[in-house]
Amino acid sequence: MTNEETRRKEAGSWGLWFSPEMRRLVSEPGYLNGEKGRRLQSLFTSESLNLNPGYGSNFAKACFYGDADWVKRAIEAGIAPDVTGCESDLRIGYTSFVVLGAQRTEWDDGAAVNHGEVLKVLIGKGCPVDLPDLMGYTAFTHSATNRPRLDLAEILVRHGANVNHRNKFGAVALHGCLLQNHWKSIDFLLGHGADMNIRDADGTSPAESYTTAGPQIVAVVRKWERKANGEGEASLESKSCHVCGKTSKEAKPKLCSTCRLVSYCSAECQNEDWGAHKRKCKSADRDVSITLKPTYDTDPDQYASPAEMTRQRLAIPESVRTPDPRPQQQPARIENASHMTIKVQLSLGLEALGSGTILVYNRKRTFICHITREINGEAFDRLTEVIKEKGVPLKPGGAGMKAYLQADLEDRNRLVVRAGEVLAEQPF
């Protein structure tokens, strides 16, 4: 039996082995970048697949499986190891084992599992919240990435976890979440003070790369940018009462039946605002709406998410990334729909040449079409002006603009777009 085989089967090894090459790379001072960084990341990713609870200590296994009662009894009886310590060649701390177990275990036999309680017990007994392993990953890093457990992330933050902790590659949790499309984790991180401007060892910051990570992530980041700038929450899906500010969690704000651009939670609030609102409240007539004839294309490559395609090329496993839930091709049947929120995308490069089209689709991609100048003429130009004047860039420095609007699909060949108000960035 080789040294590697022997070490993998020792108690407390967790089936992991730190190869000489990994030791050499980890021992280099500072953060690791370039080819060395990529090599170490590849070695670690492969080795982490060998994680085997069967070779862990009984105490660490109890942490892994969320057995809070066993952990408490072991500590009280004095048979628990030093909770400030770690196990395996990768030197993984006990709080990390809790998170890793919560991400990997599911019980269907009624067993009592409470990873959150185990975390609280360990921290209460002095277990370091931010103890990093040899790769620089902490329990919090694990909780926000791979298979996120934000319930555990909340506990860790409440006990002082550093949301901007940097690993051996100089990266913070935000970097991993961008790669894996975990927009809910990014929302959590930004809500707890994560810094978008921290650069990893290769010089990349989340602030510079988030615009290419997909629409869900872009919408989340720009929501927090608006908050930082003192702007209100303007996403249609979370729109609050225009008067009292109540959200969908507190009431059920409804759109004005005439313009469908402002929401109110009650008739009282609507009446209170009518004096100011009536001057700009208009029905969907020619002044605020554009009637267009869609063109449909069944080529699936037209609709595939670029961010999702990039993640596939980078070989990021589906098991650790949040997939794009939207259909990647046009549905066979186009259904009439009222009050859709649509995204309109204009390529300024093509538009400047007097040709090109506008891509239009809704959140679930149950409606996807193109609007062409050849078919729509003046209406195409009017929509183009709305996008250019009120929209935002598809990505910084890119030759394209996008905007979010409301629209009615009256029939397959008639799309009425309400251009009176451009909505805030939506998560698609």
C-alpha positions as CSV (number, residue, x, y, z in Angstrom):
1,M,0.0,0.0,0.0
2,T,1.4,3.4,-1.0
3,N,1.8,6.4,1.4
4,E,-1.1,8.0,-0.3
5,E,-3.4,5.0,0.1
6,T,-2.3,4.6,3.8
7,R,-2.9,8.3,4.5
8,R,-6.4,8.3,2.9
9,K,-7.6,5.5,5.1
10,E,-6.3,6.9,8.4
11,A,-8.8,8.1,11.0
12,G,-9.4,11.8,10.7
13,S,-8.1,11.9,7.1
14,W,-11.6,12.2,5.6
15,G,-10.2,10.3,2.6
16,L,-8.2,13.3,1.6
17,W,-4.5,13.5,0.6
18,F,-2.4,16.6,0.2
19,S,0.0,15.7,-2.6
20,P,3.5,17.0,-2.7
21,E,2.6,19.3,-5.6
22,M,-0.3,20.8,-3.6
23,R,2.0,21.3,-0.6
24,R,4.6,23.1,-2.7
25,L,2.0,25.4,-4.3
26,V,0.3,26.2,-1.0
27,S,3.6,26.9,0.7
28,E,4.3,29.8,-1.8
29,P,4.0,33.1,0.0
30,G,1.0,35.4,-0.7
31,Y,-1.9,34.8,-3.0
32,L,-1.5,32.5,-5.9
33,N,-2.3,33.7,-9.4
34,G,-1.8,32.7,-13.1
35,E,-0.9,29.2,-14.1
36,K,0.1,28.2,-10.6
37,G,-3.2,29.4,-9.2
38,R,-5.2,27.5,-11.8
39,R,-3.2,24.4,-11.2
40,L,-3.8,24.5,-7.5
41,Q,-7.5,25.1,-8.0
42,S,-7.7,22.2,-10.3
43,L,-5.9,19.9,-7.9
44,F,-8.1,21.0,-5.0
45,T,-11.3,20.6,-6.9
46,S,-10.3,17.0,-7.9
47,E,-9.2,16.1,-4.4
48,S,-12.4,17.5,-2.7
49,L,-14.4,14.9,-4.6
50,N,-12.7,12.2,-2.4
51,L,-14.2,13.6,0.9
52,N,-15.4,10.6,2.8
53,P,-17.1,10.9,6.2
54,G,-16.2,7.3,6.9
55,Y,-12.6,8.3,7.6
56,G,-13.5,11.2,9.9
57,S,-13.5,11.2,13.7
58,N,-16.8,10.5,15.4
59,F,-17.0,14.1,16.6
60,A,-16.4,15.5,13.1
61,K,-18.9,13.1,11.7
62,A,-21.6,14.2,14.2
63,C,-20.9,17.8,13.0
64,F,-21.1,16.7,9.4
65,Y,-24.4,15.0,9.9
66,G,-26.0,17.7,12.1
67,D,-26.3,15.6,15.2
68,A,-26.6,18.4,17.7
69,D,-27.4,16.2,20.7
70,W,-24.3,14.0,20.1
71,V,-22.0,17.0,19.8
72,K,-23.4,18.5,23.0
73,R,-22.9,15.3,24.9
74,A,-19.4,14.8,23.6
75,I,-18.4,18.3,24.7
76,E,-20.0,17.9,28.1
77,A,-18.4,14.5,28.7
78,G,-15.0,15.8,27.8
79,I,-14.5,13.3,25.0
80,A,-14.7,15.9,22.2
81,P,-11.4,17.0,20.5
82,D,-10.2,20.6,20.8
83,V,-12.9,22.5,18.9
84,T,-10.3,25.1,17.8
85,G,-8.5,22.3,15.9
86,C,-9.1,20.7,12.5
87,E,-8.9,17.4,10.6
88,S,-7.6,16.0,7.3
89,D,-4.6,17.0,5.3
90,L,-6.5,20.0,4.2
91,R,-6.9,21.1,7.8
92,I,-10.6,21.6,7.7
93,G,-12.2,23.1,10.8
94,Y,-15.3,21.8,12.5
95,T,-17.6,24.7,11.5
96,S,-16.6,23.9,7.9
97,F,-17.6,20.3,8.4
98,V,-21.0,21.4,9.6
99,V,-21.6,23.4,6.4
100,L,-20.1,20.8,4.1
101,G,-22.4,18.2,5.7
102,A,-25.5,20.3,5.4
103,Q,-24.7,20.8,1.7
104,R,-24.3,17.1,1.1
105,T,-26.7,15.2,3.3
106,E,-30.4,14.6,3.0
107,W,-32.4,12.4,5.4
108,D,-35.7,10.7,4.7
109,D,-35.8,8.5,7.7
110,G,-37.0,11.0,10.3
111,A,-33.5,11.5,11.8
112,A,-33.0,14.6,13.9
113,V,-30.7,16.9,11.9
114,N,-29.9,20.4,13.0
115,H,-26.8,21.8,11.4
116,G,-27.6,25.3,12.6
117,E,-27.8,24.2,16.2
118,V,-24.4,22.4,15.8
119,L,-22.9,25.6,14.5
120,K,-24.2,27.6,17.5
121,V,-22.9,25.0,20.0
122,L,-19.4,24.9,18.4
123,I,-19.1,28.7,18.3
124,G,-20.4,28.9,21.8
125,K,-17.6,26.6,22.9
126,G,-14.9,28.7,21.3
127,C,-14.7,27.2,17.8
128,P,-13.2,29.9,15.5
129,V,-15.9,31.3,13.1
130,D,-13.4,32.1,10.4
131,L,-10.8,29.3,10.7
132,P,-9.5,28.8,7.1
133,D,-8.3,25.5,5.7
134,L,-5.0,25.3,3.7
135,M,-6.8,26.7,0.6
136,G,-8.1,29.7,2.6
137,Y,-11.7,28.6,2.6
138,T,-13.8,29.2,5.7
139,A,-17.2,27.9,6.8
140,F,-18.7,31.1,5.6
141,T,-17.1,30.7,2.1
142,H,-18.6,27.2,1.8
143,S,-22.0,28.4,3.0
144,A,-22.3,31.0,0.3
145,T,-20.9,29.0,-2.6
146,N,-21.2,25.6,-4.3
147,R,-24.5,24.4,-2.8
148,P,-25.4,27.6,-0.8
149,R,-26.8,27.3,2.7
150,L,-27.7,30.8,3.5
151,D,-29.5,29.8,6.7
152,L,-26.1,28.8,8.0
153,A,-24.4,31.8,6.5
154,E,-26.8,34.0,8.5
155,I,-25.7,32.2,11.8
156,L,-22.0,32.7,10.9
157,V,-22.4,36.3,10.0
158,R,-24.3,36.9,13.3
159,H,-21.3,35.5,15.1
160,G,-18.8,37.7,13.3
161,A,-17.9,35.8,10.1
162,N,-16.0,38.0,7.6
163,V,-17.9,38.2,4.3
164,N,-14.8,39.6,2.6
165,H,-12.4,36.8,3.7
166,R,-9.9,36.1,0.9
167,N,-8.7,32.6,0.0
168,K,-5.3,31.4,-1.3
169,F,-6.2,32.9,-4.7
170,G,-7.1,36.3,-3.2
171,A,-10.8,35.7,-4.0
172,V,-13.7,36.4,-1.8
173,A,-17.1,34.6,-1.7
174,L,-18.5,37.1,-4.3
175,H,-16.0,35.8,-6.9
176,G,-17.2,32.2,-6.5
177,C,-20.9,33.2,-6.6
178,L,-20.5,35.1,-9.8
179,L,-18.9,32.0,-11.5
180,Q,-21.6,29.7,-10.1
181,N,-24.6,32.0,-10.8
182,H,-25.7,32.1,-7.2
183,W,-27.6,35.4,-7.3
184,K,-29.4,34.7,-4.0
185,S,-26.0,34.4,-2.3
186,I,-24.9,37.7,-3.9
187,D,-28.0,39.4,-2.6
188,F,-27.2,38.1,0.9
189,L,-23.5,39.1,0.6
190,L,-24.2,42.6,-0.5
191,G,-26.8,43.0,2.2
192,H,-24.1,42.1,4.7
193,G,-21.4,44.4,3.5
194,A,-19.5,42.4,0.9
195,D,-17.1,44.6,-1.1
196,M,-17.5,44.4,-4.9
197,N,-14.1,46.1,-5.4
198,I,-11.8,43.4,-3.9
199,R,-9.5,42.0,-6.6
200,D,-8.3,38.4,-6.7
201,A,-4.7,37.5,-7.4
202,D,-5.3,37.8,-11.1
203,G,-6.6,41.4,-10.7
204,T,-10.3,40.7,-11.3
205,S,-12.9,42.3,-9.1
206,P,-16.7,41.5,-8.9
207,A,-17.5,45.1,-9.7
208,E,-15.8,44.7,-13.1
209,S,-17.1,41.2,-14.0
210,Y,-20.7,41.0,-12.7
211,T,-22.2,42.4,-15.9
212,T,-21.2,39.3,-17.8
213,A,-22.5,36.9,-15.1
214,G,-26.1,36.8,-16.3
215,P,-29.3,38.9,-15.9
216,Q,-30.3,37.6,-12.4
217,I,-26.9,38.7,-11.0
218,V,-27.0,42.1,-12.8
219,A,-30.4,42.8,-11.4
220,V,-29.3,42.0,-7.8
221,V,-26.2,44.0,-8.0
222,R,-27.9,47.1,-9.5
223,K,-30.6,46.9,-6.9
224,W,-27.9,47.3,-4.2
225,E,-26.3,50.1,-6.3
226,R,-29.6,52.0,-6.3
227,K,-29.9,51.6,-2.6
228,A,-26.3,52.9,-2.1
229,N,-27.2,55.9,-4.2
230,G,-30.4,56.6,-2.2
231,E,-32.7,55.5,-4.9
232,G,-35.9,53.5,-4.2
233,E,-36.6,49.9,-4.9
234,A,-38.0,50.0,-8.4
235,S,-38.2,46.5,-9.6
236,L,-41.7,45.7,-10.8
237,E,-41.8,42.4,-9.0
238,S,-41.1,44.1,-5.6
239,K,-42.9,47.4,-6.4
240,S,-44.3,49.0,-3.3
241,C,-47.3,51.4,-2.8
242,H,-46.5,54.7,-4.3
243,V,-47.9,56.5,-1.3
244,C,-47.2,54.6,1.9
245,G,-44.4,52.3,0.7
246,K,-46.0,49.0,1.7
247,T,-44.6,46.1,-0.2
248,S,-46.1,42.8,-1.4
249,K,-45.1,41.3,1.9
250,E,-47.3,43.8,3.8
251,A,-50.1,44.3,1.3
252,K,-51.0,43.7,-2.3
253,P,-50.2,46.8,-4.3
254,K,-52.1,47.0,-7.6
255,L,-51.2,48.9,-10.7
256,C,-53.2,52.0,-11.7
257,S,-55.9,50.6,-14.1
258,T,-55.4,53.4,-16.5
259,C,-51.6,53.8,-17.0
260,R,-50.5,50.6,-15.2
261,L,-47.3,52.4,-14.2
262,V,-47.9,53.2,-10.5
263,S,-48.9,50.9,-7.7
264,Y,-51.2,51.5,-4.7
265,C,-52.1,49.2,-1.8
266,S,-55.6,50.7,-1.3
267,A,-58.2,53.1,-2.7
268,E,-57.3,55.5,0.1
269,C,-53.7,55.8,-1.0
270,Q,-54.7,56.1,-4.7
271,N,-57.1,58.9,-3.8
272,E,-54.5,60.7,-1.8
273,D,-52.1,60.6,-4.7
274,W,-54.6,61.5,-7.5
275,G,-54.0,65.2,-7.4
276,A,-50.4,64.7,-8.4
277,H,-50.8,61.5,-10.5
278,K,-53.6,62.7,-12.7
279,R,-51.4,65.1,-14.6
280,K,-49.2,62.3,-15.9
281,C,-51.7,59.4,-15.9
282,K,-52.4,58.4,-19.5
283,S,-54.0,55.3,-21.0
284,A,-51.9,53.2,-23.3
285,D,-52.6,55.4,-26.4
286,R,-50.2,56.4,-29.1
287,D,-48.4,58.9,-26.9
288,V,-47.2,56.2,-24.5
289,S,-47.5,53.0,-26.4
290,I,-45.9,51.5,-29.6
291,T,-47.6,48.9,-31.7
292,L,-45.3,46.4,-33.3
293,K,-45.4,43.3,-35.5
294,P,-43.1,40.6,-34.1
295,T,-40.9,38.2,-36.1
296,Y,-40.3,34.8,-34.7
297,D,-37.1,32.7,-35.0
298,T,-36.9,29.1,-33.8
299,D,-33.1,28.9,-33.8
300,P,-32.2,27.9,-30.2
301,D,-28.8,29.5,-30.4
302,Q,-30.6,32.9,-30.6
303,Y,-31.9,32.4,-27.1
304,A,-29.3,30.6,-25.2
305,S,-27.9,32.5,-22.2
306,P,-24.4,33.7,-22.9
307,A,-23.5,33.5,-19.2
308,E,-24.8,30.0,-19.0
309,M,-22.8,29.0,-22.1
310,T,-19.7,30.5,-20.5
311,R,-20.2,28.4,-17.4
312,Q,-20.5,25.3,-19.5
313,R,-17.3,26.1,-21.3
314,L,-15.5,26.6,-18.0
315,A,-16.7,23.1,-17.0
316,I,-18.4,24.4,-13.8
317,P,-20.4,21.4,-12.5
318,E,-24.1,21.7,-12.6
319,S,-24.2,20.4,-9.0
320,V,-22.6,23.6,-7.7
321,R,-24.1,26.3,-10.0
322,T,-27.5,27.7,-10.1
323,P,-28.8,27.0,-13.6
324,D,-30.7,29.4,-15.8
325,P,-34.3,28.2,-15.2
326,R,-35.6,29.8,-18.4
327,P,-36.4,27.8,-21.6
328,Q,-33.5,28.1,-24.1
329,Q,-35.7,28.1,-27.2
330,Q,-39.0,29.5,-28.4
331,P,-42.0,27.5,-27.3
332,A,-44.0,25.9,-30.0
333,R,-47.1,27.9,-29.4
334,I,-47.2,31.7,-28.8
335,E,-49.9,32.6,-26.2
336,N,-51.6,36.0,-26.0
337,A,-50.6,37.7,-22.8
338,S,-51.5,41.0,-21.0
339,H,-49.2,43.1,-18.8
340,M,-46.0,41.3,-19.6
341,T,-42.7,42.6,-18.4
342,I,-40.4,42.4,-21.4
343,K,-36.7,43.0,-22.0
344,V,-35.8,44.8,-25.3
345,Q,-32.2,44.6,-26.5
346,L,-30.8,46.8,-29.3
347,S,-27.4,46.3,-30.9
348,L,-26.2,49.8,-31.6
349,G,-23.5,48.6,-33.9
350,L,-26.1,47.1,-36.3
351,E,-28.6,49.9,-35.8
352,A,-26.0,52.5,-36.8
353,L,-25.7,50.8,-40.1
354,G,-29.4,51.2,-40.7
355,S,-30.2,47.5,-40.3
356,G,-30.5,45.1,-37.4
357,T,-33.3,44.0,-35.1
358,I,-34.5,44.4,-31.5
359,L,-34.6,41.2,-29.5
360,V,-37.6,41.0,-27.2
361,Y,-38.5,38.4,-24.6
362,N,-40.2,38.0,-21.2
363,R,-38.8,36.6,-18.0
364,K,-39.7,33.0,-18.5
365,R,-38.9,33.1,-22.2
366,T,-42.4,31.9,-23.0
367,F,-42.4,34.8,-25.5
368,I,-39.4,35.6,-27.7
369,C,-39.4,37.6,-30.9
370,H,-37.5,40.1,-33.0
371,I,-38.7,43.6,-34.0
372,T,-37.3,44.6,-37.4
373,R,-37.1,48.0,-39.0
374,E,-38.0,46.5,-42.4
375,I,-41.4,45.4,-41.1
376,N,-42.1,48.1,-38.4
377,G,-40.6,51.2,-39.9
378,E,-41.4,54.3,-37.7
379,A,-42.5,52.1,-34.8
380,F,-39.1,50.5,-34.8
381,D,-37.4,53.9,-34.7
382,R,-39.6,55.0,-31.8
383,L,-38.8,52.0,-29.7
384,T,-35.1,52.4,-30.6
385,E,-35.2,56.0,-29.3
386,V,-36.8,54.8,-26.0
387,I,-34.1,52.2,-25.5
388,K,-31.3,54.7,-26.3
389,E,-32.6,57.5,-24.2
390,K,-33.9,55.5,-21.1
391,G,-32.2,52.2,-21.3
392,V,-28.8,50.9,-19.9
393,P,-25.8,49.3,-21.6
394,L,-25.9,45.6,-22.1
395,K,-22.4,45.6,-20.6
396,P,-19.9,48.3,-19.9
397,G,-18.2,49.4,-23.1
398,G,-20.4,47.2,-25.2
399,A,-22.2,48.3,-28.4
400,G,-25.7,47.6,-27.2
401,M,-28.5,48.9,-25.0
402,K,-31.4,47.3,-23.1
403,A,-34.6,48.4,-21.4
404,Y,-37.4,46.8,-19.5
405,L,-41.0,47.7,-20.3
406,Q,-44.5,46.5,-20.0
407,A,-46.4,45.1,-23.0
408,D,-49.5,43.4,-24.2
409,L,-49.4,40.6,-26.8
410,E,-52.9,41.1,-28.3
411,D,-52.3,38.3,-30.9
412,R,-49.3,36.6,-32.5
413,N,-48.8,39.6,-34.9
414,R,-49.6,42.5,-32.6
415,L,-47.4,43.5,-29.6
416,V,-48.3,46.8,-27.8
417,V,-45.3,48.1,-25.8
418,R,-46.0,50.7,-23.1
419,A,-43.1,53.1,-23.5
420,G,-44.2,55.8,-21.1
421,E,-42.0,54.4,-18.2
422,V,-38.9,52.2,-18.4
423,L,-38.7,49.9,-15.5
424,A,-35.7,49.3,-13.2
425,E,-33.4,46.4,-14.1
426,Q,-35.2,43.0,-13.8
427,P,-33.6,39.6,-13.0
428,F,-33.7,38.4,-16.6
